[in-house]
Amino acid sequence: MNANDSASSLVPTGSAVQAAHAIREGVLREVRKAVVGQDEVLELMLCGLIAGGHVLLEGVPGVAKTLMAKALARSISSDFKRIQFTPDLMPADILGTSVFDLKTQGFVLVRGPIFTDLLLADEINRAPAKTQSALLEAMQERGVSLEGRNLTLSPLFTVFATQNPVESEGTYPLPEAQLDRFLLKIDVGYPAPEEEDAILASVHRGFDSGDLSRAGVSAAVTKDGLLAARAALSEVNVEPPVLSYIRKLVSATRASSRIRLGAGPRAGVHLLLAAKALAALRGRNFVTPDDVRFLAGPVLKHRLLLSPDAELDGATPSDVLREVVQAVEVPR
């Protein structure tokens, strides 16, 4: 079976929820050929993709953030581009610009790397705010205003951004407005000892992270199949008590004395969409409170600003959010 046959086999033939679950299994199977462990991270990345949101990956160097994004893009047969963010990167390097064509004696619009399906914004916090803001309109509206023209991006357009939480020299913290555009912020940690053993054994056998075709990673779904799977969200039911639970969780972040700035309404919308996507990927047509609790951290923690007292206590947004979640009653 070739890659196209494999992808075609996952185009929805039954319910959209069944198709979403089949895509999850197929994509994870392919990505695991190159990535050892990190199953939870991979599922969350796929969750963001199905929900139509953007994902921020935070972790120290060398934990496969870039590799996971590249392997995921290859597994869904999509156009993929990477931008290495640096202090001298300009907005035109992302969006594109007009250049003079000697043949036509006129200006021609040259589109930048943002015109793709999946965009890897590597070390996004190394570029100044002016350059980071070039992504804002694209991330929110999937469109770009360039040279007086409004250009539409791919309906699959998704940003996977990475940043290093440790190194601060030469970095520019992401503004709150841009952080709020990310559906999920995923912490990428170190692999377990047995997983690290497997990584070393794989490299010893000749694995090269720069050559995913040699690793056997192939398309598990077409772009059309993935877009069709997004229709699964309309089939996923959310009971009123669960909707209320989402609202209470978000509101509780605004009421906590340990949080200076809580999550806004967009956070509630993102939590709802992510929970529906997760349920569909796991083969269910209904959202459970456990789905919401599982996603509360990745969806909410990057939108919170702690109070000075909490910061003096050494608390992190994850610590405070955990306290908030535990204080909100879970619906039966």
N, C-alpha and C positions, 0 to 999 in steps of 0.2 A: 504494500500500500504506500503510495507516495504522499507527499505533504498535502497536496491539494485534496486527495481522496480522504485523508485523515481529517482535514478541516471541514470538508463537505459533510462528513458523517456527523459533525456536531452542530450543523445548522438546525435550528429547531424543527422537529417533526411532531412533537407532542405539545405539552403545555410549555409555556415560556419558563416556568420554574424548573421543570425537568431539564430543559435545555441549559439553563444557567448552571445547574448542578453538574451536568455532563461536561460543560466547558471547564468548570473548576477542576474536575478530575483530570481532564485531558491536559490542561495548561500546567497544573502542578506536576503531572507525570513528566512532561517535557522539561520543565525548568529544573527539576531535581537531577536531571542528567548532568547539569553544570553546577548546581548549588547544593551543598551538603547542609542539611538542617535548615533553620530559619523558616520552618513551615508556617508558623504563626505570622511572621512578617509577610511572607508570600501571599497568604490568604488575605491579609489586610490590604496589600497592594492591589490584589484582584478585586477586593471589595470596593476600593476607591474607584477603580476603573469601571466596574459595573454600575456604580452609583452616579457616575458622570462627574466625579470630583477630582481634585488634585491632591498629591501626596508629598509630604515632607519626611525624608528619611534622615534621622540623626544618629550618628554613631562615630566612634573613633575610626581612624584610617585602617583599612585592611579587613573589614568585616563583611565585604562583598556587597556593599550598597550599589555600586555601579554595575557589578556583574548581574545582580538580580534584575535591575532595570533592563539591561541588554537582553538577558535571557527571556524575560517576560515579553518584551517587544517581539523577539524572534518567534516565540510560541504562539503569538496571535497574528502572525503574518501581516504586520503593520509597518508603516514607514517610521523610521526611528532616527532622531538626530540628537547630538550631544553638544552642549555648550559648556566650555570650561570657564567659569566665572573668575575674573581677575580684576584687580583694581583699575586697570586701564580699559576695561571693556566698555564700549559705548552702546547706547540704545540702538543705533543703526546696525551694530554688529548682530543684534538679535532680530530686529524687525525687517531690516533691509533698507535700501536707499535707491535713488535714481542716479544712473551713470550715463554719461554722454556716449552715444554710439556713433562712431565715425562713418559707418556705412549708411545709416539712415539720417545722419546729421540731426539727430534728436535725442532726447533723454528717454532711457528705457528703465523701467522699474525692475530692480533685481531683488527678489524676495529673500528674506533672511531665513535662518534655520527654524524660526518659530512656525513656519508653514510646514507642519508635519503632523503625524498622528500622535506619537509619543515623543516628548521632549525631555531629555535629561539635563537639568540645570545643576551641573556638578559644582559643589562648594559655592552655593548661591550667595552665602554671606560674605564672600570675598569681593563682591562688586559694590560700588557705592549706591546709595539710595536712588539716585537718578536712573541708574541702569536697572536696578531691581524693579522700579516702578514701570518699566517698559512692559513688564509681564502682567500688570494689574488688569488692564482692559481685556487682554487676551484670556486671562484666567476666568474673569467674571462673565464675559459676553461671547467668548469664542470668536472674536473679531478684532481687527486691527485698523486703526486710523493711520494711514501712511500716505504722505505726499498729497493730502487733500482727498484721498479716496478711502472708502470704507470697504475693507476686504474681509471676507469670511474665512475662518479657519476650518479645518477638518472637523466633522461632527464627532469624531473620536478624540479630538485634541485633549491630551492630558499631560500635565507637568509632573514629573517625578524630580523633586529637588533634593539635594543632599547637603548636609552641613556637619562640621566637626564640632562637638559640644565642648571640647577641651581647649583647643588653641584659640586665643583671642587676638593675637597680634596680626594686624593687617586685615581684620574682619570688620564688617559693618552689620550690626544686629538688624534683623528684618523688622520693618515697621509693623505696628499692630494691624494696620489695614491690610497688609499683605499676608501676615500670618492668618488672618481671619478668612482669607480666600482658600486656604488649604483645608480640604475636608478632613484629612487625617494627618497627624504627626506620629510617626512610628519610631520607637526607640529600637535600634539594631544593636544587640549585645554580642558578646563573645559566644562562640559555639561551645557546646558541651565537650568534655574531654574525649568521648568516643567519636564525636563528630569531627573534632580537630584531628584525631588519628586517621579518620577516613579521608580528610582533606589531604594530609601528608601522603597517604598511600596513593591517592588519585594523581597527585602531582608526580610522584615517583614513577607511576605507570605512563606518564607522558601527557597528562591533561594540561591544556593551555587555555587560560581564561580569555585570551584574545582570539581564539578560533573556536567559536561555538558550533560551527558546522562539523568540525572534527569530533566534538563531544556528542554529536547526534541530536542536538536540539533542533526540532523542526516545528512547523506550524501545526497547532492543534485545533485552530479555529480561524475562519476568515474574519475580516473586518465586518462584513455584513452579518455574519453569524453573531459576533459580539454585540453589534448594535441591536440586533433582534433580541438578544438576551436581556438587554436593558428594559425591554417591554415586560420582563418578569416583575418589575417593581409594581406595575399596575395590577398584577394578580395577587400580590402579597397583602394579606389583610392585617390591619392593626386595630385591635379592640380599643374602645374608649379608655379603659383603665391604663393601658400601656401608653396611649397618647398623653394622658394626664401625667403619667410617670415621667415621660420625657420632659414635659414642661416643668414639672416640679424639680427635676434634677438641674435643669438650666437655671431656673429661678433661684435655687438654693445657692448657686455660686455667687449671686448678687447680694444675698442676705448674709453671707458669712463675714464675720468681723476680721477674719484672717485674709480676706481677698479684697484688694483695693478696687479692682475692676473685674467684674464677672463677665460671663458669656452673654452674648446678645442673641436676638431672635434667629439670626442666621445659624448660630450654633445648634439651636433646636431643630431647624430644618435639616441641617447636615446630619445630626444624630438620627433623625427619622429615616433619611434616605440611606444612610449607611446600614442601619438595622434591617431595613427591607432588603438591601442588597445581600447582606450576610445571610439572612434567612433563605433567600432564593438560592444562593451558592451552596447552602447546606441542604437543599432539596425540600424546603418547607414553604408553604404559602401563607404563613402567619409568623408574626414577630413575637418573641417571648421577652419577658423582663430580663432574662439572662443575656439575650442579645444586646439589649440596651446597656446593661452593666458592663459587659465585655468591651463595648465600644466607647464607654464614657471617657476613659483615659485618652485614647488616641484622638477623639473628636474635641474634647473640651480643654485639656491641660495647656495647650499652646495659646489659648485665648485668655488666660487668666494673668492678672498682675497681682502679686501678693502685697499685703500690707507691710509697712516697715517693721512692725513687731514680728510678723511671721518670718521675714527675711533675717532679722536679728537672731531669731531662734534657730536659724539654719534650715528651715523648712523649704521644701521644693514644691512646685505646683502639683506634682503627682501626689506628694504626701497630703497636702491640703485637700485636693480633690477626693482622695480616698476617704478622708474624714467626712466630707460633704455627702458622698454617695452612701456611706454607711448610715448617715443620719436620716436619709429619706426612706420612707416605708416602701417596701416592694409590693406591688399588687399581686394578688393570687391569680 
